[in-house]
Amino acid sequence: MEDRLARLEAVQAVLLEIGRKSGSCTDISEFLQSVHAALGRIMYAANFFVALSDHEGPANHVRFVYFVDEIDAAPARDELFELADGESPTAAVIASGRPMAMTAAEHVSKRLDNAAFGIGTIAEHWMGCPLLDQEHQALGAMVIQSYDRQHTFSGEDQALFALIADFVSAALRGLQSVDRLERAVQDRTALLAHEVAERRRAEDDIRHANDALEEQNAALENALTSLKDAQGELVRQEKLASLGRLVAGVAHEINTPLGICVTATSHLVEELKLTRADMAAGILDEDGLDQFFDIVHQSLRIMTTNTQRAAALVRSFKQVAVDQSSDDIRSFNLRKYLDEVLLSLQPKLKGKPVTIDIDCDDNINMASFPGAVSQVLTNMVVNSLVHGFEEGQPGRIKITGKVDGDFVNFEYSDDGVGMDTSTLGQLFDPFYTTKRGTGGSGLGAHILFNLVTGALGGTVKVASAPGMGLHYKLRFPKVKRK
């Protein structure tokens, strides 16, 4: 019983880690390496690979984007492999879109019927799950296998592996969405640069051909300047629209707490069956009943915490879009709501020597956008953890909220590394980050600024210096008028 509880806690930790990695990794191989390491803590995972379909190449072709095996050598990542349906278990998983497990005897039986069945060494126990896109079409397959009869996979292992495959599918969709977003921005930037270059060449031709028309040339120059400003504004609006799609895409993070709740519920049902069996057999004593009550209490606590976390994530993400005309305004107490948001951030704070102090009046009752407040505070805390404090560095975050007439003065500060004047001047620019490639998207502060000045109808000021941390000063009305 204690082993089951320990494994449940280990599974919860693994799912939370995968959820965090899906939001911080920008490279598929890096993310899958993290998944492999996490998987190895809850089941035997010495042999693990991921094959993704190549939708731009020939049909039925895959690339092995991640491959670790005790016996077979890893194929080249850029090499295409044809996996026709019926010729390998991996192809069967991708074609059917369903999980599959196979023993060595079953593999040998199929190879006797088809000598070309399968690629590589036959495993004692093989298990594969499909990776699906939003339309439930196969992106590829995730496979784990064992060459040792001492290491086989139970039904519980297969169910857990399928759950993790669902998490990986959602993360891969997010990584591919980020990749498409970056390519779209690059294409749009190149197009705008080409248009500006063409207009400059046209200006030069006009000036050379019409030296006598200096006044008209000046007017054309003014018109070109205005056009450049308009183009810059269009680029910013387009990036903000892309941000809305990005926020919708990362909503898959709610799968983490929901998956944990499913696992906890399954464990509780199993323990209930065992307790009923003991009761029916007349061997249930007081100690056994107390142990059952402890498991019920711990499972309910896990489910309660994670359902609350899922609800907080939904409230947070749905208000990210900057829309002053939104009707989703409700009354809430600011202090209590800050406590709820910080509770949902505990997984990110876990294991970090960072303390958070709150000095907020208990009587600040607002009628505004709680989702915007949640996203603003979340972005502030995450930015402090990613940019303000080095790994293992102790730190302190202070949050204050005071009433000033019909307004709220909200301040946030950390004692991290701070930033120089040049970096501070670009803080709210979209896609600007000092952590490119290590978890920074460059959108956190940009979203914060738009939510405060847009949805909350307020103002934001920021001050910082190297070694002095970062200090935000926000001011917004208690009651948001439509």
HELIX and SHEET records of a PDB file:
HELIX    1   1 GLU A    2  SER A   24  1                                  23    
HELIX    2   2 ILE A   28  LEU A   39  1                                  12    
HELIX    3   3 PRO A   89  SER A   96  1                                   8    
HELIX    4   4 ALA A  104  ASP A  113  1                                  10    
HELIX    5   5 GLY A  155  ALA A  209  1                                  55    
HELIX    6   6 GLU A  214  GLY A  249  1                                  36    
HELIX    7   7 VAL A  250  ILE A  254  5                                   5    
HELIX    8   8 ASN A  255  ALA A  281  1                                  27    
HELIX    9   9 GLU A  286  LYS A  318  1                                  33    
HELIX   10  10 LEU A  334  SER A  344  1                                  11    
HELIX   11  11 GLN A  346  LEU A  349  1                                   4    
HELIX   12  12 PRO A  370  ASN A  383  1                                  14    
HELIX   13  13 SER A  384  GLY A  388  3                                   5    
HELIX   14  14 THR A  421  GLY A  425  1                                   5    
HELIX   15  15 GLY A  444  ASN A  450  1                                   7    
HELIX   16  16 LEU A  451  ALA A  455  3                                   5    
SHEET    1   A 6 PHE A  81  GLU A  82  0                                        
SHEET    2   A 6 HIS A  61  VAL A  68 -1                                        
SHEET    3   A 6 ASN A  47  SER A  53 -1                                        
SHEET    4   A 6 ALA A 138  SER A 146 -1                                        
SHEET    5   A 6 HIS A 125  LEU A 132 -1                                        
SHEET    6   A 6 MET A 100  THR A 103 -1                                        
SHEET    1   B 2 ARG A 330  ASN A 333  0                                        
SHEET    2   B 2 ASN A 365  SER A 368 -1                                        
SHEET    1   C 5 VAL A 354  CYS A 360  0                                        
SHEET    2   C 5 GLY A 395  ASP A 404  1                                        
SHEET    3   C 5 PHE A 407  ASP A 414 -1                                        
SHEET    4   C 5 LEU A 470  PRO A 477 -1                                        
SHEET    5   C 5 THR A 459  SER A 464 -1                                        
END                                                                             
